[in-house]
Amino acid sequence: MLTVFIGVNFYQDNEETVDLPSVIEGVSPLPNYQVPQQTSIEINLPVDYEIVLIVNNYIIPSSEIMNVEATGVFIWKPGPNKTFESWNPGEQNIRITWSKIVGLPDVGEFSWKFYINN
């Protein structure tokens, strides 16, 4: 009797350091990561900031972005009645711009890409 196992292995180099602008406390998915289609984009900024999110050259309306104001977390994912209904497999290009809405001005932008698995 012969048994054959076929599997798929995804490797991610978690030792890679990611240089984010100092105002960004975190992003997910991280730059150059491979992620499943169910992935959402998460941007973590200090409180009192607002963002413009651009996904594959399309500006995402702020009404589609969940903003947890108390923590400064912004979350978006494709879905029904949104700019994108689902992720297409392959490279995803993300750009955010931010501005502080209280206190001294602070504006900037950051771009990265990640990959959606087939």
Long-range contacts (C-beta under 8 A, 24 or more apart in sequence): 10-34, 10-117, 20-110, 21-108, 21-110, 23-49, 23-98, 23-106, 23-108, 24-98, 24-110, 25-72, 27-110, 27-112, 29-114, 30-112, 30-114, 31-112, 31-113, 31-114, 32-112, 32-113, 32-114, 32-115, 33-114, 33-115, 34-114, 34-115, 34-116, 34-117, 35-114, 35-115, 35-116, 35-117, 36-116, 36-117, 37-86, 37-87, 37-89, 37-116, 37-117, 38-77, 39-77, 39-87, 39-114, 39-116, 40-75, 40-76, 40-77, 41-75, 41-76, 41-77, 41-94, 42-73, 42-74, 42-75, 43-73, 43-74, 43-75, 43-96, 44-71, 44-72, 44-73, 44-74, 45-72, 45-73, 45-74, 45-98, 46-72, 47-71, 47-72, 48-72, 48-100, 48-101, 48-102, 48-103, 49-98, 49-99, 49-100, 49-101, 49-106, 50-98, 50-99, 50-101, 51-96, 51-97, 51-98, 52-96, 52-97, 52-98, 53-94, 53-95, 53-96, 54-94, 54-95, 54-96, 54-97, 55-83, 55-84, 55-92, 55-93, 55-94, 56-84, 56-92, 56-93, 57-93, 58-83, 58-84, 87-116, 88-116, 89-116, 89-117, 89-118, 90-115, 90-116, 91-115, 92-116
